[in-house]
Amino acid sequence: MSDLEDKGFLDIKIDSDIDLKNEIHELKVKKNAILLAHYYQTGDIQDIADFVGDSLQLSQKAADNNADIILFAGVHFMAETAKILSPQKKVLIPDLKAGCSLADSIPVADFIKFKENYSEYIVISYVNTTAEIKALSDVICTSSNAVKIVESFPKKQKIIFTPDRNLGNYINSKTNRNMVIWDGACHVHEQFSLEKILALKKENPDAKIIAHPECKKPILIVSDFIGSTAALLNFTIKDFSKKFIVATESGILYQMQKNCPEKIFIPAPPLDSTCGCNDCNFMKLNTLKKIYISLKYEQPEIFISEEIIKKAVIPIHKMLEISKK
């Protein structure tokens, strides 16, 4: 780790009057860099990104661009996926501490032991996993294509699904499968309060409840629509309803409001908070200042061993090929 990375950016001083958006734009042009941002980033980051999307869209963009540098405003596993798909490019992430509770829920050593008990099973891993877990998988999926990926295999095929239990159980219900599911979860989607959501629905009877499939089953049962982040956005654009209660990370509300300024979007509240929204603390570690410094100094850089890249790229490419069909 370099001195710059060790400082964690917080100690690096920049002029208080600097126009960060303009400086970032100029650096992108000068260095032939592309800024990819997830929907869960703050609005100011989404506004300066070259591309904003969900995990599947970002994976596709990471595999198909002409940049020399990919700066990923997201979390660590997303930047890793970009590096796996474009190993010849320099991949940066604004804050190395931007991890993922779901990816952390499946330690490599534990999964290797777990996998030994299911020798006849293939492994379908959610994209929210480390490069090492992807290297142990047969195919990757995202919430956008998970059902399609699972249904691409014969009904008799035995499957291990990792690591999200809520998404895995949802897919089982949609496909009539009996996949063996790793017991992991996203700390954001686990925390939505059914009681508070129903209270909001009572106050707003004309609102539709929409939810990400990483949410717990009771939340999904009361939802009018279930889908990936991109699917939720598209639903709010196309649906005739004027009001929505949104059960996913609150960053997506920025794009929803941007696309439909005449509609009302209410963030579903978490269990243990007095605020009305549910943020991913990892996603929100990224800031314009960190993006500027990362691009200026070209750090922190994502490094993955050649061996892991060779293994992990196979299931990711398989996902991308199935998604095209």
C-alpha positions as CSV (number, residue, x, y, z in Angstrom):
1,M,0.0,0.0,0.0
2,S,1.3,3.4,-1.0
3,D,1.7,6.4,1.4
4,L,-1.3,8.0,-0.4
5,E,-3.5,5.0,0.2
6,D,-2.4,4.7,3.8
7,K,-3.5,8.2,4.4
8,G,-7.0,7.2,3.4
9,F,-7.4,10.5,1.5
10,L,-8.8,12.3,4.5
11,D,-5.4,13.9,5.3
12,I,-4.8,15.2,1.7
13,K,-5.5,18.9,1.4
14,I,-7.0,20.5,-1.6
15,D,-7.9,24.1,-2.2
16,S,-11.3,24.9,-0.7
17,D,-12.4,27.0,-3.8
18,I,-11.5,24.3,-6.3
19,D,-14.3,23.4,-8.8
20,L,-14.3,19.6,-8.2
21,K,-16.7,18.8,-11.0
22,N,-14.7,20.7,-13.6
23,E,-11.4,19.4,-12.3
24,I,-12.7,15.8,-12.5
25,H,-13.9,16.4,-16.0
26,E,-10.6,17.8,-17.2
27,L,-8.7,14.9,-15.6
28,K,-11.0,12.4,-17.3
29,V,-10.3,13.9,-20.7
30,K,-6.5,14.2,-20.0
31,K,-6.1,10.7,-18.8
32,N,-8.7,9.0,-21.1
33,A,-10.6,7.9,-18.0
34,I,-14.2,6.7,-17.6
35,L,-16.2,7.2,-14.4
36,L,-18.7,4.5,-13.7
37,A,-21.2,5.0,-10.8
38,H,-23.8,2.8,-9.2
39,Y,-27.3,4.0,-8.6
40,Y,-26.6,4.0,-4.9
41,Q,-24.1,6.8,-5.1
42,T,-25.0,10.3,-4.1
43,G,-26.6,12.6,-6.7
44,D,-23.6,14.8,-7.3
45,I,-21.5,11.7,-8.2
46,Q,-24.2,10.3,-10.5
47,D,-24.4,13.7,-12.3
48,I,-20.7,13.7,-13.2
49,A,-20.4,10.0,-14.1
50,D,-20.0,8.8,-17.7
51,F,-22.3,6.0,-17.0
52,V,-24.7,5.2,-14.1
53,G,-26.3,1.8,-13.7
54,D,-26.9,-1.3,-11.7
55,S,-24.5,-4.2,-11.3
56,L,-25.3,-5.9,-14.6
57,Q,-25.2,-2.6,-16.6
58,L,-21.9,-1.6,-15.0
59,S,-20.4,-5.0,-15.7
60,Q,-21.3,-4.7,-19.3
61,K,-19.9,-1.2,-19.5
62,A,-16.7,-2.3,-17.7
63,A,-16.2,-5.0,-20.4
64,D,-16.9,-2.6,-23.3
65,N,-15.2,0.8,-23.2
66,N,-12.2,2.5,-24.8
67,A,-10.8,4.1,-21.7
68,D,-7.3,3.6,-20.3
69,I,-8.5,4.1,-16.7
70,I,-11.7,3.0,-15.1
71,L,-12.6,4.9,-12.0
72,F,-15.4,3.0,-10.2
73,A,-17.7,5.0,-7.9
74,G,-19.2,2.0,-6.1
75,V,-17.9,-0.7,-3.8
76,H,-14.9,-2.9,-3.9
77,F,-16.4,-6.0,-5.6
78,M,-17.7,-3.8,-8.4
79,A,-14.2,-2.4,-9.0
80,E,-12.8,-6.0,-8.9
81,T,-15.3,-7.1,-11.5
82,A,-14.2,-4.3,-13.8
83,K,-10.5,-5.3,-13.3
84,I,-11.4,-9.0,-14.1
85,L,-13.2,-7.9,-17.3
86,S,-10.5,-5.4,-18.3
87,P,-7.2,-6.6,-16.8
88,Q,-5.2,-4.5,-19.2
89,K,-6.7,-1.3,-17.8
90,K,-5.9,0.6,-14.6
91,V,-9.0,0.3,-12.3
92,L,-9.3,2.8,-9.5
93,I,-11.7,3.0,-6.5
94,P,-12.1,6.3,-4.6
95,D,-12.0,4.6,-1.2
96,L,-10.6,1.1,-0.5
97,K,-12.9,0.9,2.6
98,A,-16.0,0.9,0.4
99,G,-16.7,-2.8,1.0
100,C,-19.9,-4.8,1.0
101,S,-21.5,-6.6,3.9
102,L,-22.9,-9.2,1.5
103,A,-19.5,-10.0,0.0
104,D,-18.1,-10.2,3.5
105,S,-20.7,-12.7,4.5
106,I,-19.0,-15.5,2.5
107,P,-15.3,-16.1,3.6
108,V,-13.4,-18.0,1.0
109,A,-12.1,-20.7,3.3
110,D,-15.6,-21.4,4.7
111,F,-17.1,-21.6,1.3
112,I,-14.4,-24.1,0.1
113,K,-15.3,-26.4,3.0
114,F,-19.0,-25.9,2.3
115,K,-18.6,-26.7,-1.4
116,E,-16.9,-30.0,-0.6
117,N,-20.3,-31.3,0.7
118,Y,-22.0,-30.7,-2.7
119,S,-19.7,-32.3,-5.3
120,E,-22.5,-32.7,-7.8
121,Y,-23.6,-29.1,-7.6
122,I,-22.8,-26.1,-9.8
123,V,-22.2,-22.8,-8.1
124,I,-24.2,-19.7,-9.1
125,S,-22.8,-16.7,-7.3
126,Y,-24.4,-13.3,-7.0
127,V,-22.1,-10.5,-8.3
128,N,-21.9,-9.2,-4.8
129,T,-18.9,-11.4,-4.0
130,T,-15.1,-11.2,-4.0
131,A,-13.0,-12.1,-6.9
132,E,-11.9,-15.3,-5.0
133,I,-15.5,-16.4,-4.7
134,K,-16.2,-15.7,-8.3
135,A,-13.2,-17.9,-9.2
136,L,-14.8,-20.8,-7.4
137,S,-18.1,-20.3,-9.2
138,D,-19.6,-21.7,-12.4
139,V,-21.6,-18.6,-13.4
140,I,-22.3,-15.2,-11.9
141,C,-25.6,-13.4,-11.8
142,T,-27.1,-10.1,-10.8
143,S,-30.5,-9.3,-9.5
144,S,-31.4,-8.2,-13.1
145,N,-30.7,-11.6,-14.6
146,A,-30.7,-14.1,-11.7
147,V,-33.9,-15.8,-12.7
148,K,-32.8,-16.1,-16.3
149,I,-29.4,-17.5,-15.3
150,V,-30.9,-20.1,-13.1
151,E,-33.5,-21.1,-15.7
152,S,-30.7,-21.5,-18.3
153,F,-29.9,-24.8,-16.5
154,P,-32.0,-27.9,-16.6
155,K,-34.5,-28.5,-13.7
156,K,-32.5,-31.6,-12.6
157,Q,-29.3,-29.6,-12.3
158,K,-28.3,-29.3,-8.6
159,I,-27.3,-25.7,-7.7
160,I,-25.6,-23.9,-4.9
161,F,-26.6,-20.2,-4.8
162,T,-24.4,-17.7,-3.0
163,P,-24.4,-15.6,-0.9
164,D,-27.8,-13.8,-0.5
165,R,-30.4,-15.9,1.2
166,N,-33.3,-13.5,0.4
167,L,-32.5,-13.3,-3.3
168,G,-31.9,-17.1,-3.4
169,N,-35.2,-17.9,-1.7
170,Y,-37.0,-15.4,-4.1
171,I,-35.4,-17.2,-7.1
172,N,-36.5,-20.6,-5.7
173,S,-40.0,-19.3,-5.5
174,K,-40.0,-17.9,-9.0
175,T,-38.3,-20.9,-10.7
176,N,-39.7,-23.7,-8.6
177,R,-36.2,-24.8,-7.7
178,N,-34.6,-26.1,-4.5
179,M,-31.2,-24.5,-4.7
180,V,-28.9,-24.9,-1.7
181,I,-28.5,-21.3,-0.4
182,W,-25.6,-19.7,1.4
183,D,-26.7,-17.9,4.5
184,G,-25.7,-14.3,3.7
185,A,-27.5,-11.0,3.5
186,C,-27.2,-7.3,2.7
187,H,-27.2,-5.2,5.8
188,V,-29.2,-2.5,4.0
189,H,-32.0,-4.7,2.6
190,E,-32.2,-6.7,5.8
191,Q,-33.1,-3.6,7.8
192,F,-36.4,-2.5,6.2
193,S,-39.2,-2.4,8.7
194,L,-42.4,-4.1,7.5
195,E,-44.4,-2.3,10.2
196,K,-43.1,1.1,9.1
197,I,-43.7,0.3,5.5
198,L,-47.3,-0.7,6.2
199,A,-47.8,2.5,8.2
200,L,-46.6,4.5,5.2
201,K,-49.0,2.6,3.0
202,K,-51.8,3.4,5.3
203,E,-50.9,7.1,5.1
204,N,-50.4,6.9,1.4
205,P,-53.0,4.3,0.1
206,D,-52.4,5.4,-3.5
207,A,-48.7,4.5,-3.3
208,K,-47.3,1.3,-4.8
209,I,-44.7,-0.6,-2.8
210,I,-41.7,-1.6,-4.9
211,A,-38.9,-3.7,-3.5
212,H,-35.5,-5.2,-4.4
213,P,-35.4,-9.0,-4.1
214,E,-32.6,-8.8,-1.5
215,C,-35.3,-7.7,1.0
216,K,-36.8,-10.2,3.4
217,K,-39.8,-12.3,2.3
218,P,-42.5,-10.3,4.3
219,I,-41.4,-7.1,2.5
220,L,-41.7,-8.9,-0.9
221,I,-45.1,-10.3,0.0
222,V,-46.6,-6.8,0.4
223,S,-44.9,-5.3,-2.6
224,D,-46.7,-4.4,-5.8
225,F,-43.5,-4.9,-7.8
226,I,-40.2,-6.7,-7.2
227,G,-37.1,-6.1,-9.3
228,S,-33.5,-5.1,-9.6
229,T,-32.4,-1.5,-9.1
230,A,-32.7,-0.8,-12.8
231,A,-36.0,-2.7,-13.0
232,L,-37.4,-0.6,-10.1
233,L,-36.3,2.6,-11.9
234,N,-37.9,1.5,-15.2
235,F,-41.1,0.5,-13.4
236,T,-41.6,3.9,-11.9
237,I,-41.0,5.5,-15.3
238,K,-43.5,3.4,-17.1
239,D,-46.2,2.8,-14.4
240,F,-49.1,5.2,-14.2
241,S,-49.0,5.5,-10.5
242,K,-47.9,8.9,-9.1
243,K,-46.5,7.7,-5.7
244,F,-44.1,4.9,-4.7
245,I,-42.8,3.5,-1.5
246,V,-39.3,2.3,-2.4
247,A,-37.6,-0.5,-0.5
248,T,-34.0,-0.4,-1.7
249,E,-31.0,1.8,-1.0
250,S,-32.1,5.4,-1.1
251,G,-29.6,6.5,-3.8
252,I,-31.9,5.3,-6.6
253,L,-34.5,7.8,-5.6
254,Y,-32.3,10.5,-7.2
255,Q,-32.7,8.9,-10.6
256,M,-36.4,8.2,-10.0
257,Q,-37.0,11.8,-9.2
258,K,-34.8,13.0,-12.1
259,N,-36.7,10.9,-14.6
260,C,-40.2,11.6,-13.1
261,P,-40.2,15.0,-11.3
262,E,-44.0,15.0,-11.2
263,K,-44.1,11.8,-9.1
264,I,-43.5,11.2,-5.4
265,F,-41.0,8.7,-4.1
266,I,-41.0,7.7,-0.4
267,P,-37.9,5.8,0.9
268,A,-38.9,2.7,2.9
269,P,-37.6,3.2,6.5
270,P,-35.2,0.9,8.3
271,L,-36.0,-0.8,11.7
272,D,-33.6,1.1,13.9
273,S,-33.5,4.7,12.6
274,T,-35.5,7.8,13.1
275,C,-34.6,9.0,9.6
276,G,-36.8,8.1,6.7
277,C,-34.2,6.5,4.5
278,N,-31.9,3.5,4.4
279,D,-28.4,4.2,3.1
280,C,-25.5,1.9,2.4
281,N,-22.7,3.4,4.5
282,F,-20.1,1.7,2.2
283,M,-21.5,3.3,-0.9
284,K,-21.7,6.7,0.7
285,L,-17.9,6.6,1.5
286,N,-17.3,7.9,-2.0
287,T,-17.2,11.6,-2.4
288,L,-16.4,14.1,-5.2
289,K,-13.2,15.0,-3.3
290,K,-12.1,11.3,-3.2
291,I,-12.9,10.9,-6.8
292,Y,-10.8,13.9,-7.7
293,I,-7.8,12.8,-5.6
294,S,-8.1,9.2,-6.9
295,L,-8.0,10.3,-10.5
296,K,-5.3,12.9,-10.0
297,Y,-2.9,10.4,-8.3
298,E,-4.3,7.3,-9.9
299,Q,-4.8,5.5,-6.6
300,P,-6.0,3.4,-4.9
301,E,-5.6,0.9,-7.7
302,I,-7.3,-2.5,-7.8
303,F,-4.9,-5.4,-8.0
304,I,-5.9,-9.1,-8.6
305,S,-3.6,-12.0,-9.3
306,E,-3.5,-13.3,-12.8
307,E,-4.5,-16.7,-11.6
308,I,-7.7,-15.4,-10.0
309,I,-8.5,-13.2,-13.0
310,K,-8.2,-16.2,-15.4
311,K,-10.6,-18.3,-13.2
312,A,-13.1,-15.5,-12.3
313,V,-13.5,-14.1,-15.8
314,I,-15.0,-17.4,-17.0
315,P,-18.2,-17.3,-14.9
316,I,-18.6,-13.6,-15.5
317,H,-18.4,-14.0,-19.3
318,K,-20.9,-16.9,-19.1
319,M,-23.3,-14.5,-17.3
320,L,-22.8,-11.9,-19.9
321,E,-23.4,-14.4,-22.8
322,I,-26.6,-15.8,-21.2
323,S,-27.8,-12.2,-20.6
324,K,-27.6,-11.5,-24.3
325,K,-29.9,-14.4,-25.3
